[in-house]
Amino acid sequence: MDENVKLHGHWDSPFSCRVIWALKLKGIPYQYIEEDLQTKSELLLKYNPIHKKVPVLVHGGKPICESMIIIQYIDDTWPHIRPLLPKDPYQRALARFWITFSDDKVSLIWKVFTTSGEEQEKWKKECLEMLRTIEDEALMMNNEKYFFGEEIGIVDICFGWLTHWFEVIEEVCGLRLLEAQTFPKLHSWIQNFKQHHSINQTLPHYDQMVIYFKGLRERFLA
């Protein structure tokens, strides 16, 4: 274990998983520290005093916060080990555009999860519009496995929340938004992403997540 790289995270966080995936894909050894988000550790509060949340990467004693900033830091620090950003400047710009899109839209499925009735219907429609945009615009490449080619890159990592977490929320809420026949390219990408050995070995246990998220939803709706 390389004591110079430490990751403070939480088992069910897609943002923590983003960083784990980047480290795994690059083969960088690290020490993982599971945080109790109800009783945050002194180290977490020290390393992320502004937002007080995970993930936090600590490299050589220096903390870096926010998942996509961490991943770009990882790519900049170990650039010759399986680059995550495209080399071409235009492709890099496109990648950053879709990263921003993803992080702007990730809250939509959370709003579906935390609401019911007419309010939930409103967020469901916005979710479907988001999925259609990804299907028609982001995944318009020439039948490639991932967003920017035949290997997982930074955009795939960023959209990782659309896999396990989206499915869990659909099950807990009794919904089916991401239908294979409606979004065939997106569905194919999800299968490719989840089957990659660096991803499937690090996904949280599905049944455990369903139980945990059911409890969360009950508390939100109470």
Sequence and secondary structure as in RCSB ss.txt:
>XXXX:A:sequence
MDENVKLHGHWDSPFSCRVIWALKLKGIPYQYIEEDLQTKSELLLKYNPIHKKVPVLVHGGKPICESMIIIQYID
DTWPHIRPLLPKDPYQRALARFWITFSDDKVSLIWKVFTTSGEEQEKWKKECLEMLRTIEDEALMMNNEKYFFGE
EIGIVDICFGWLTHWFEVIEEVCGLRLLEAQTFPKLHSWIQNFKQHHSINQTLPHYDQMVIYFKGLRERFLA
>XXXX:A:secstr
  TTEEEEE TT HHHHHHHHHHHHHT   EEEE  TTS  HHHHHH TTT  S EEEETTEEEESHHHHHHHHH
HHSTTSS SS SSHHHHHHHHHHHHHHHHHHHHHHHHHT  HHHHHHHHHHHHHHHHHIIIIIT SSS SBTTBS
S  HHHHHGGGGTHHHHHHHHHHT   S TTTSHHHHHHHHHHHHSHHHHTTS  HHHHHHHHHHHHHHHH 
